C-alpha cells in the first residue's frame, strides 16, 4: 500500500517530475557518452523516481531499472512511470544473497547511476560491492566527496521546520532517523579501494549550480534546504545550514587491460 506521507517527505525528488534540477541536467551531460553505448541502467536508491523519470523519457532505447528499499517509493514509481523501458524493484542492496533478482532484469552493457544516494550509506564498500556483483561497464555517482584523506559522517537534528508544514519534522524523524546522517567520502579512499578490484576512477567533476539559490524564506538560517554563497571555490558554492556541500560527479569504469 502506498504511504503518501513517506512520499511527501521526499518532495525534492517528487518535484523533478515537473521541473528538472540543475544537478540532474549536469549529471546527464557528464554521462551523455556512456548513455549512448549502454543497454541497461540501474538507479540505486531511486526514491519516488522523479530523477529517474528524466532519463526514462530522454533515453527510450535504454532499459531502466529503479531499485529502492522502501515499498512506497517503488509503488509510487510504478504509478508515475508507465513506460516500456521503465522497471522497478523493491530491493535492499545490503542483501547480496538475492542479487540474482536484479541481474535477471538486465541486459548486457550495464551502467549504474546513483544521485544523492551514497550520502546515506555508512560504508561505501557495501555500495560498491553490490555494484560489482552486477558486473557493470560503468558506475556513476552524484554525491558528496572530499579531496582530503578523511571520510566524514555528519549527524544533524533539524529543529527549525518549514512554517507551512509544522509537523514535517516529527514525520521526518519517525520515517527514518537514518536520513539524519550525511556521509562524505574521500576520493582518495575510493581510489585505493578500487585498486584491488577490476575497476578504476576515470573522471571527477565538481558541481556548482549555474545560478544563485537563495535561502528558504520559511526557515531561519536556511535549515530547510540548500542555498548558495559566494566563496573562494565558486560564486555559487552550496551549503545546507552551516554545512558546506562538496557535490561531485564520479565515473568508475571497468578496466579493459
ZAGUMAR-638840 format. One line per field, with one value per residue (C-alpha): residue in three letters; residue number from 1; y, z, x. Coordinates in steps of 0.1 Angstrom, whole numbers, plus 2048, in hexadecimal, padded with zeros to 3 digits. Layout:
<atoms>
code: [ala_...]
pos: [NUM_...]
yy: [Y_...]
zz: [Z_...]
xx: [X_...]
</atoms>
This chain:
<atoms>
code: [unk_unk_unk_unk_unk_unk_unk_unk_unk_unk_unk_unk_unk_unk_unk_unk_unk_unk_unk_unk_unk_unk_unk_unk_unk_unk_unk_unk_unk_unk_unk_unk_unk_unk_unk_unk_unk_unk_unk_unk_unk_unk_unk_unk_unk_unk_unk_unk_unk_unk_unk_unk_unk_unk_unk_unk_unk_unk_unk_unk_unk_unk_unk_unk_unk_unk_unk_unk_unk_unk_unk_unk_unk_unk_unk_unk_unk_unk_unk_unk_unk_unk_unk_unk_unk_unk_unk_unk_unk_unk_unk_unk_unk_unk_unk_unk_unk_unk_unk_unk_unk_unk_unk_unk_unk_unk_unk_unk_unk_unk_unk_unk_unk_unk_unk_unk_unk_unk_unk_unk_unk_unk_unk_unk_unk_unk_unk_unk_unk_unk_unk_unk_unk_unk_unk_unk_unk_unk_unk_unk_unk_unk_unk_unk_unk_unk_unk_unk_unk_unk_unk_unk_unk_unk_unk_unk_unk_unk_unk_unk_unk_unk_unk_unk_unk_unk_unk_unk_unk_unk_unk_unk_unk_unk_unk_unk_unk_unk_unk_unk_unk_unk_unk_unk_unk_unk_unk_unk_unk_unk_unk_unk_unk_unk_unk_unk_unk_unk_unk_unk_unk_unk_unk_unk_unk_unk_unk_unk_unk_unk_unk_unk_unk_unk_unk_unk_unk_unk_unk_unk_unk_unk_unk_unk_unk_unk_unk_unk_unk_unk_unk_unk_unk_unk_unk_unk_unk_unk_unk_unk_unk_unk_unk_unk_unk_unk_unk_unk_unk_unk_unk_unk_unk_unk_unk_unk_unk]
pos: [1_2_3_4_5_6_7_8_9_10_11_12_13_14_15_16_17_18_19_20_21_22_23_24_25_26_27_28_29_30_31_32_33_34_35_36_37_38_39_40_41_42_43_44_45_46_47_48_49_50_51_52_53_54_55_56_57_58_59_60_61_62_63_64_65_66_67_68_69_70_71_72_73_74_75_76_77_78_79_80_81_82_83_84_85_86_87_88_89_90_91_92_93_94_95_96_97_98_99_100_101_102_103_104_105_106_107_108_109_110_111_112_113_114_115_116_117_118_119_120_121_122_123_124_125_126_127_128_129_130_131_132_133_134_135_136_137_138_139_140_141_142_143_144_145_146_147_148_149_150_151_152_153_154_155_156_157_158_159_160_161_162_163_164_165_166_167_168_169_170_171_172_173_174_175_176_177_178_179_180_181_182_183_184_185_186_187_188_189_190_191_192_193_194_195_196_197_198_199_200_201_202_203_204_205_206_207_208_209_210_211_212_213_214_215_216_217_218_219_220_221_222_223_224_225_226_227_228_229_230_231_232_233_234_235_236_237_238_239_240_241_242_243_244_245_246_247_248_249_250_251_252_253_254_255_256_257]
yy: [800_823_838_85C_86A_85A_867_88A_889_884_8A2_8AC_88C_88E_8B2_8A7_898_8BC_8CE_8BE_8CA_8D9_8BD_8A2_8B5_8B9_894_88B_89F_88F_86C_873_85E_841_841_83F_81E_80D_7F4_7F3_80D_806_823_81A_82C_839_846_852_852_877_878_856_862_87C_860_848_861_86E_84C_836_81B_815_7FD_80E_7FC_810_7FF_80B_7FB_80D_7FD_81E_82E_810_811_837_832_818_830_84D_83A_825_822_802_809_810_7F4_7F6_7DE_7E0_7D5_7DB_7DD_7CF_7AE_79F_77C_787_79B_783_794_7B3_7A3_790_7B0_7BE_7BB_7BD_7DF_7E9_80B_815_838_846_86A_876_852_849_864_84E_830_82B_816_81D_7FA_7EB_801_7F9_7D3_7D2_7E5_7CC_7AF_7BD_7BE_7E1_7F2_812_821_846_857_879_87F_891_88B_89A_89D_899_877_873_865_87A_871_88F_88A_8A5_8AD_8C7_8DA_8F9_8EB_8F9_90F_903_8DF_8E1_8BB_8B4_8AE_895_881_882_875_85A_84F_849_855_848_866_87D_871_87E_86B_87D_866_86C_869_85B_840_835_833_81D_806_802_7F7_7D3_7D3_7D1_7F6_818_83C_84D_86E_887_8A8_8C2_8CE_8F1_8FF_916_92F_93D_92A_93F_933_927_943_92A_91D_933_92D_919_8F9_8EC_8EB_8F2_915_924_93B_94D_93D_938_917_924_941_928_911_8FB_8FA_8EA_8FE_901_8E3_8E7_8CE_8C2_8B3_89F_888_868_84F_82D_816_7F2_7EC_7E1_7D5]
zz: [800_7F7_815_809_828_81F_7FB_809_81D_7FD_7EB_7DC_7C7_7BF_7B3_797_785_77D_77E_779_790_784_793_780_75F_766_770_74F_73B_750_745_721_710_728_724_6FE_701_71C_71B_740_75B_780_797_7BB_7D4_7BA_7D5_7C7_7A4_79B_791_77E_76B_759_74C_744_72D_71D_715_70A_6FB_71D_736_758_779_798_7BA_7DC_7FF_805_7F8_7F6_7E0_7C8_7C6_7BF_7A3_793_793_784_76B_754_739_727_731_756_770_796_7B2_7D7_7E2_7FE_7EF_80F_807_7EF_7F1_7DC_7C2_7A7_7A9_79C_782_770_768_756_733_72B_72A_74D_75D_781_78C_7AF_7B6_7DA_7E6_7F1_80C_81F_81F_83F_82B_807_804_808_7EC_7D4_7DC_7D1_7B2_7A9_7AD_78F_77A_76B_751_765_785_788_7A9_7B2_7D7_7F1_7EE_7FD_7F0_814_822_838_836_848_858_862_879_87A_88D_87B_894_880_868_84B_858_83D_84A_86F_874_85A_872_887_869_85B_87A_87E_859_85B_874_85A_844_85F_858_83A_82F_81C_80D_804_7DF_7E8_7FE_7E1_7C9_7E2_7E6_7C1_7BD_7C7_7B1_78B_78A_78B_791_76E_772_78D_789_7A3_7A2_7A9_7A0_782_795_7B8_7CF_7EC_80F_816_822_838_84C_85F_856_837_84C_836_815_802_7F8_7E9_7F6_7E2_7EE_7E2_7D3_7BE_7BE_7C2_7DD_7EC_811_826_847_853_83E_81E_804_7EE_7D2_7B8_79B_79B_77E_786_768_763_75B_737_73B]
xx: [800_80D_816_810_820_841_83F_838_858_86C_85D_87F_87F_85A_85D_873_855_84C_86E_890_8AB_8CC_8DF_8CC_8D1_8F6_8F9_8E9_902_91E_911_904_91F_919_8F3_8F7_90A_8F5_8D8_8CE_8D1_8CA_8C1_8CB_8B5_89C_885_863_873_873_897_895_876_88C_8A3_887_877_897_8A6_889_8A0_8B1_8A1_8A0_89C_896_89C_895_891_870_850_83D_858_856_830_831_84A_834_816_82A_83F_82A_844_850_874_86C_86E_86F_879_877_89A_8B4_8D7_8E5_8D5_8EF_8E0_8C2_8D6_8CA_8A7_8B7_8CF_8B3_8A2_8C0_8D0_8F4_907_8FB_900_8F7_8ED_8E7_8DC_8DE_8DC_900_8FF_8E7_8FF_914_92D_935_943_920_913_930_930_90B_914_930_918_905_926_91E_933_931_924_91B_915_908_90F_925_94A_96A_98D_99B_9A7_988_965_94B_92A_915_8F7_8DD_8BE_8A9_893_887_86E_85B_83F_828_82B_82E_82E_848_864_851_847_86A_87A_860_865_88A_8A5_8BE_8B7_8C4_8E8_8FC_91B_936_950_975_97D_99F_98F_979_997_9AA_98C_989_9AE_9A5_986_983_978_987_97C_97F_96D_965_952_948_924_919_8F7_8F7_8E1_8DF_8C8_8BA_8B3_890_87A_867_884_89C_8C0_8B7_8B4_898_8AB_8CA_8D6_8F5_910_92C_94C_970_965_948_930_914_922_907_8FF_8E4_8E1_905_911_926_919_936_922_936_92F_944_947_955_95C_966_98B_98F_9B3]
</atoms>
